[in-house]
Amino acid sequence: MEVSKKGHSEPEVPVMTLASRSCLLRMPPFWRGLPVLAMPDAGEPATAATLAEVRRRIVTDRTGGSFWAPSPACVKPVLVCGGYRTDGDGMRILARLLERLVAIHSPRDLLLVAPGAYGAAARMARRYGVSHLHGPVDPHALLDHAQEIHELGQGDIGDLAALRNQKVTRYACPDYGCPVDGMAVARRLIQDWRYRDPYTGKATTVLKVLEFQALWRRVVDANREIGACVGMSLWKRRRIAAFFTVPPAHPSFFRQARAAVKQCAAQGRAIVTWATRMPAGLMQQAQAEKVPVWRVEDGFVRSVGLGSGLQVPASIFVDQRGVYYDPSEPSDLEHILATASFDIDLRRRARFLIEHLVQKGISKYGRSDQQQVYERDARERRVLLVPGQVSDDLSVIKGGGSVQGNLALLQSVRRHNPDAFIIYRPHPDVVAGHRNGKLADDVVMAYADHISIGGNIVDLIWQVQEVHTLTSLAGFEALLRQRRVVTYGCPFYAGWGLTTDLGRIPAGRRQRDLLLEDLVAGALILYPRYIDPLTQIPCEVETVIARFDDMRIWHPTVLMRLKDLQGRLKRMMKK
C-alpha cells in the first residue's frame, strides 16, 4: 500500500497468502501484493450449465494458468510437464518419465516443460536432445500445437488441455498414468474453490472471476504490442506503467523520440505517447522506421480532481488511428461509433451506466453530493448553458472549426439566440489558474446574462434547457441528462443524430444515427481503458465509478497541494 508523507495509508484490501495448492484461476502479477482471488473451500453447486460455461469461457477467452506469460520459444506435439512437483524428488521422477517417453516418441517431437535449467529432468532432456522450456509461458499458445500431454501430478497445462478436450495423461509415478477428464477439472474449479472479487473483497462466482480474467487477458495482449512510452509527465508515470503492464514488467519511458523509435523498431512494437506532449519529430522518425505511434489521452470518467491539478487518471484512451478530439482524421472512437454492433446486452449495460452516472451526479472529474440552487431571474426565457474551454486546448484548436475560443463561441450563441438567458461557465482548469482561457467579466456579460463559478457542472446542467458548446465534454454529459445540445465545433458526440450541429461534420464518416446507449457504450465501455485506483488492477468503468464514493483514495498529495498553491498565486497576480 502507498503511504503518504503524513502517514495516511490507502484502504486495505486482502493480500494473497500461500496455499497448499494453486488454483487454475489466478491473478496476474500486476504488482507484489495481490488481492485474494481463490482459496480452497467448498464452492458452489456444479450444474451442467455452469460446467459447460466454465469450459467454454476458459477455452474461448484463453484464460487460466499463467495466461499473461510470453508465448513459448518452441512448440512440439508431445509435452512432458512437471505439474506442481517442482522439488528435487519431483524432478527426478519427471526425469524417469521423460526417459520412458523417449523410448516411445522421437526426441524431436518431445518438449519438456519444467522449471529450472538444471536438475535431473533438465539433464535427461539434454542427454536425449529434447527441447526444454523452463520459464513461464502462455499455456494456451503451448497447447495450440500439442497432441499429447504427459504430466507429473496435477498442473495448469494438464488441466487446461483437458478442458480443451486434448489427450492428457497424468502420472503419480513414471510407470502408471491415468487420463484426465475436462469435466472433472471444471467441477473442481466450481466445487472446490471459493472465489472473491479482487476489487471489493466480497464473495463472487467462478463465472465472474472468468469475466475478470478475460478482461485482464485482453489488456495484457494489447500491452504486448507496446515497446516504449514517450511524452509522459513524471507525476503520472507510475499510473501509466500500471495501465501498460505486461506482468510483472512495463514498457520503458523515454524523453527523446530517437531512442524510443530505435528500441521499438528493433522489437517490432508500437510507441505510445501523450497526445498533447508528443516530442518534436516523433511522427516523422517513427514513419521512417515503420513504427506505429498510438496516442494517449485522459478518459471521460477520469478521477476526483483535475488532471491539471496533478490528480492521476483512472481511465485513458489509447488510440491507434488518431485522437478523438481531432475530426480532421479518423479515430478509434469514431470507428467504434461508426461500425460497432451494439447488441442488447451492451445497450442494457450502457443504460444502467447512464442511470448510475446521472443518479450519482458523476462527471469527468468526480461526483456531486448535492444539487446547488442558483438564484437568477430568467423571466421565462429559455435558459442556455455555454461551457467555457481552455483556449489553447487541442480539442478547441482541432475541433472548433470556424469558431475559435470562448469569446467567439459566446458571440455565436448570442447571435443565434438573441432572446435566451445565457449562463457562461468558465472551465475549472482556467478558474484554478492552471490553464489559459480566462475572459474578463465585463467581456462575458456583453453576451451572457450570468457567470457560474463553483459547484459541479452537472448540477447546473439540470437547471437549463439547452447546452451550447464548441467541443466540451459538458455536451456529452448534457445528453446523458436528456438536455438539448447544440454544437458549434465537431466534438466526438456530434454527427450521430443526437445533437443539433452548427459546426462542420466530417463528410462521409459519421453517417449513422445512434441511440444514446450506443454513444455511451462506445465512449465509456468499448473505447477507454480503466484501472482501479485502489488495487491498481485493470477494471471496468463500473469499478471506477464505485471508487468515486471513497474519498480516501483521492486525498491530495504533496504535489497536488503545491500545484493548488501555484494556481492561487497565479490568480492573485492577475487581479
N, C-alpha and C positions, 0 to 999 in steps of 0.2 A: 504494500500500500504506500502511496505517496504521503508524506507528512510535510506540512508547510513549516516555515521557519518559526511560526507562532505555536507550533505543536499540535495543530488541529489535523487529525487524520481523516481520511476518507471513510465512508461507511464500510463496515466489514462484510465480506462475502465468504462462504465456506471455501476451504482450501483442500485440494486433493490429498488424501492420505494413502499410504501404501496398503494394498490389499493382498490377500493370499493368492488371488488370481486376477487376471486382467480381463476386462470386458472388451468385446469386439468393438463396441461403440464408445470411442474415447474422444477426449478433447484434443485438438491440435495444440502443440506447444507454442501458442501465441506469445506467452510470457511465462515467467517462472512459477508464480503462484496461481494455479488454475482452479476455477470453481469446480465443485463436485459435479460429475455427470452421471455416474452409475456406481452403485455399491451392491455387493452380493446380499440378496434378501428375497423374500417371497414377493413376486411381482404380480402382474395382472393375469386374469384367465386368458389362455391361448385359444381363441376361437379360430375357426377355419378361415374366416375373412381376414383376421389380423395376421395370421400366419402367412397367408398369400401376399398381403400387402407389405409386410416386413421384407419378404424375399424380393418382391418386385422393386421396392424402393432402393434397397441396397444395391441390387444389380444395375438398375437403370441409372441411379444417381452416382454410382461408383464410390460409395462410402463404406465405412467400416475399416478397421485396421488402421495402418499408417497411411491413409489416403493422401495426406499432404506431402509425402516424401517424393523425391525425384523419380523419374522413370528409370528403369534398370538399364545398365550399360549393355547387357546382353540378355537374350531370351532363349529358352530351349523348350523342347516338347515335354521333357520329364524333369520334374522338380523334386529335389530331396531337401526337406525343410526340417529345421531344428525345433520348431514349435516354441514352447516356453521352457524347454530343457536347455538352459544356457550354461549350466555349471559344468565342471570338468567331467563328471561321470556321464552327463548327458551328451557331451561332445564325443566321448569315447564310444558310447552306444551308437551315436549317429555315424561315426566312422565305420563301425561294423556293418550298419545298414547300407551305407554307401558302397562298401566293398561287395556286399551281396548283390546290389543292383547293377554294379559294373559287370557282373557275370551274366546279366540278363540283357542289358541295353548297351549300345555303343556309348563310350565315354563322350563322344561328340554331341550326343543327344541329352546328356545329363547336365543339370545345373544345381550345385549345392547352394542353398540359401541358409546361412547360419552366421551369427555374429562372430567377429574376431577373425583376423587374418592368420592367426596361429592356432595351435592346438591339434588334437588328434584328427578331427574331421578335416581341417584345412590341410594337414599333411597328407591324408589319404587322397584328397582331391588333387593335390599336386602330383602325387605318385602316379595317378592314372590319367592325368591330363584333363580332369573335369573342371569346368569353369566354376568359379566360386564368387558369389555375391555376399559380402559381409557387412555392408552398410544398409541403413533403412532405404527401402524403395517402395514405390507405389504398388501395392499388391495387385491391383486391377490391371495395370499395364503388364505385370508379370504373367498373370493368368490369361490374358488375351491370347497368348501364344502357347499355352500349356495344354497337354493332352492327358497327362497323368501327374498326380501329386502324391508323393510319399512323405508322410510327416511323422516325426517322433513326438508323441504326446500331442495335446491339444494346442493349436496355434491359429493365428489370424488367417494365414494363407489357406490352410486346410478348411477352416470354417467358411471362408469366402468362396472357395472353389466349390464346396458342397452346395452353398446357396445358389451358385451358378449352374448346378447340375453337372459339374465336371467329376471325373473319376478320382476319388480321394481314398487313399488307404492310410489308416493311422496305426502307429505301432507303439506298443509298450516295450517290446524287445525286438531285435533285428529279425528274428525268425517268425514272428507272428504279427499279422496285421488284420484289421477289420475295416470294412467300408464305412464311410461317414455319410449320413443321410442329411440332406439340406433341411428337411422339415424338422428334424431333431435339433439342428442348430438354431433355427428360427424359434422353436419352442423354448429353448434355453434362454434366448435373448428376452423373451416375453415373461417367462415364469420365474427365472432365477435371479433377476436383477431388478432393483428399484431405481428409478431414474429421477433426477432433479433438473429443473430448469436452471441453467447456469446464470441467467440474468436475475432471477428473483429468488433462487434458492428453494422454491416450493416444489412439491412433488409434481411430476408430469408423466406422460405416457411415452412408450417406446416410439410411437409414430411421431410425436412432437420432437423427440430427440433426433429422429431421422430427418425431419424438416431442417433442424439446426445444422446437421451435418451436410445436407445438400447445399445450404447457403454457404457454409464455410468452404466447401469444395469449389463452388463457383468463384468465390473470392480468390482463393489460392490459385486456381487455374488462370484466372485473369492476371493476377500479380506475377505469375511466372514470365509473362511477356515483357515485363518492365526491367530495365537494366540500370537506370540512373534517374535521380531526381534533381532538377535544376530550378533555380529561382524560388526556392522555398525559404521563407523567413526563419531565422534561427529560433524564434519563440514558438513556432508551430512544428518544428521538425520532429519532435518526439511523437506527436499525434500523427503526422504524415507517415512516419515509419510504421506506426500501428496500422494505418489504412492499407499500406502496401506490403505488409509482411508476407513472406513465404516461410512459415515456421521452420526454424526459430530465427531466421535472418530477415533482413530487409534490404532494398536497393541502396546503393551508395548515394550520398549527397555531393553535388558539385556546384561550385560557383561559376566556373568558366565553361562555356559551351564546348570548346575544342576537346577538353579531356572527357567530357560526357559522351560526345559523339564518337570519339575513338574507342571507348570501352564498349558502347552499345553496338558499334559496327562489328567489333570482334566477337561479340556474344550473339549477334542476330536478334537483339531486343530493342524495345522502344524507350524513348525518353519521356518522362512526364515532367511538365513544367507548369508553374503557376501562371495562368494566362496573363495577368497584369504585371508580372515580374520576369517576363521572358528575356534572357540575355540577348544583347545585340548580336546579330549574325547567326543565331542558333538555327533558324529555319533554313538558311542558305547552306550552312555546313552540313546539317542533317540530310538535306535533299541530295547534296553531292555524294554522300556516303550511303544513300538509300536507307537512312534510319528514320523510322516513324517518330513523330512528335505528337504526344497527346497532351491536351490542355486541361488543367485542373482549376476548379472554381468552388466557392462555397455553395453548399446546398441550400434549398429553400426552407428547410426546417433545421436550423443550424445550431443554436445554443441559447442559453440565458445570458445575454450580454453581447456587446458589439464586437465584431471582428477587429474594428479599428481601435477598440479598447483592449486588444490582446486576449480576448476570450477564444480559446481554441475551438475549432469546429467539431461537431459531432456528425456532420454529413458533408460530403463533397461530390462533385461531378468529375468524371474522367471522360473527356470527350475525344474520340479518335478522329472525328470529321472536322470539327471546328470548335465553336463555343456558342452556347445557347443565346447569348445576347447580341450576336453579330448576324443580322439577317442577310448580309452580303454573300454568305456562303452557307451551305447546309451544315447542320449539327446533328449529333446523335439524338438529341431530344426531338428535333424536328422530324428526323427519320422515324423515331418511335411513334410519334403522334400521327404521322402520315401513313404508316404501314402496319402497325401492331394490330393483332387480333385481340380485342378486348372482350373476353368471354364473360359468362355470367358470374363465375366465381371472382374474377378480377374486379368486375364492376361492383359486386356486393362488398368486397373488401374496401374498395375506394369509397363507397357510400358510407360505410361505418367510419372510415377515416375522416371524411368530411364532417360527419356528425360530431366526432370526438374533437376535432380541431375547433369547430365552432362553439361547442359547449364549453370547452376549456379556455376559449379565448386565446388560442395559440397562434403566434405569427413567427416570422423568421427568427427573431431574437428573444423568444421566450413566450410567456403567457401573461394574461391579465387576470388579476384576482378579483377585480370588481369593476363594473362599468362606471365610468366617470361622466357626470352630467355637466354639459356645457350650457351656460345661460347666454342666450342670444335672441335677438328679435329678428326673425326672418320674415315676419309679416306675410305668412302663407306663400312665400316664394319657394321655388324649387331649390333645395339645398345641395350644392355640389362640393365635393372634396377634391382638391388639387394637391397631391403629394409632391413635395419638392424632392429633388435628387442631387447627388454630388455632381458638381458641374463638370469635373474632369473624369468622371467615371466612364469606362469604356462602353457601358450599356447606353449612355447618353450619346457619346460620340459616334458609336457604331449604329445604334438602333434608333436614334432620334430623328433621322431623316432631315427634312427641311426645318423642323423645329428644334433648335439647339439651345438648351439651357432653361432654367426656371422662369426667367422673365419672359422669354419668348412663349413659353407654354402658357403662363398666366394671361398674356395678351391674346393668345389664340382662343383660350377658353372663354374669356370675356367677350371676344368678338362673336363667337358662335352662340353665346348665352347671355345676351345683354340684360335680361331681367332676372337672372338667377342670383341666389345668395351663395357666394363663393367663399369657401373656407380654404385657406392655404396652410399646409402642414410642412414646415421645414424638415429636411432629412435629419434623423437622430445623430448621424456622424458629424453633420455640419453644426448642429446645436451643441454637440460635445466639444467642438473646436478641433476635431481630428482631420476634417476634410474641407475642401473648398466648395463654395456654392451659396454663401450667405447673401441674402438680399436685405437692404435697409427696409425698416418697417414702412416708411413713407412710400417707398417704391412699390412694395407689395400692396399697400392699401389703395394705390391708384387703380388697381384692377380687382382686388379682393375685398370682401366685407369683414373678414375675421381671420386672425392668425392663431393657429392652435399649436401650443407647445406643451409638452409633458403628457404623461399617461400613455397608454398603449393605443396604437393606431386602430386596432380592431374595435375598440370601444367607440371611436369616432366614426368608423365605417357604419356602425349600426344606426347612427343618428343622421345619416344623409341618404338621399335617394340615388345619387349617382357619384361615381368616381371618374374623374377625367385625368388622364395620366399620359406621360410620354412613354416610359418603359418600366415604371416602378412595379415592384412585386406587390404593392398595395392593390393594384388592379386584380391580380390573381386572388388575393385574399378577399377582395370585394365580391368576386364571382362566387366564392365559397359561401358567402352570406347573402346570395341572391340579389345583389345590387347591380344596377345597370352600369356597365363600364364602357367608357369611350376612350379609345387610344389615338394618340397624335403621332406616335412613332410606330415601331414594329416590335413590341415585346413578344416573347415566345408564345403567349396565350392568345395573340391576335391572329385573325385569319381562319379560325376554325368554326365560325358561325355562332360564337358565344359572346362576342363583343361588337360594338359599333366602331368601325375602323375608319379614321380620317387620315391616317398615315398610309404610306405605300407598303403593300404586302408583296413579298417575293412572287414573281409571276411563275405559275406552273408548279409550285412546290407545296402550297397549302390549299389543296382543292378538295378537302374532305371536311364535312361537318361532323363535329364530335359532340357527344354528351359531356356534361360536366364531369361525370365519373370517369370518362375516358381521359380527359385532360389531367385529372388528379392522379389517375393510375400511371400515366406516362411520366408526369413531372415529379411525383413523390414516391412512387413504388419502383418503377422499372428503370428510371434514369439514374438516380443517385446511389451512392454507397453510404452506409451508416455504420457508426461504431458506438458501442455502448460506452458512455463517458465514465461509468463506474468500473466495469470489468475490463475495458479496452479490447473487447471481443467484437468482431463484425456482427451486426444485428440488422433487424428490420426497423422501419420507421416507427412502428408502434412502440418499440422498446425505448427509443429516444424520447418520444412524446411522454411516455410514463416517467422518465427521469426528470422532466421539467417540474414535477411536483416536489422533488427533493433538492432543496436549495443548498444542502451541504456539499453537493457535487460541484456547484457553480460558485463557491465562495471566491472572492477576488484574491489573486496572487499579489506578491510584492510588485511585479512588473505592471500588473493591471492598475494598481494604486498609483504608481509613478506616472503611468500614461494618463490617468484621470487628472492628476495634478497638472501635468503638462497642458492638457486641454483647457483646464480652468485658467491657467496663466495666459494662454493664447487669447481666450475670450476677454480677459481683463485688459490685455494690451490693446485690443481692437476697439474697446469702448472709448 
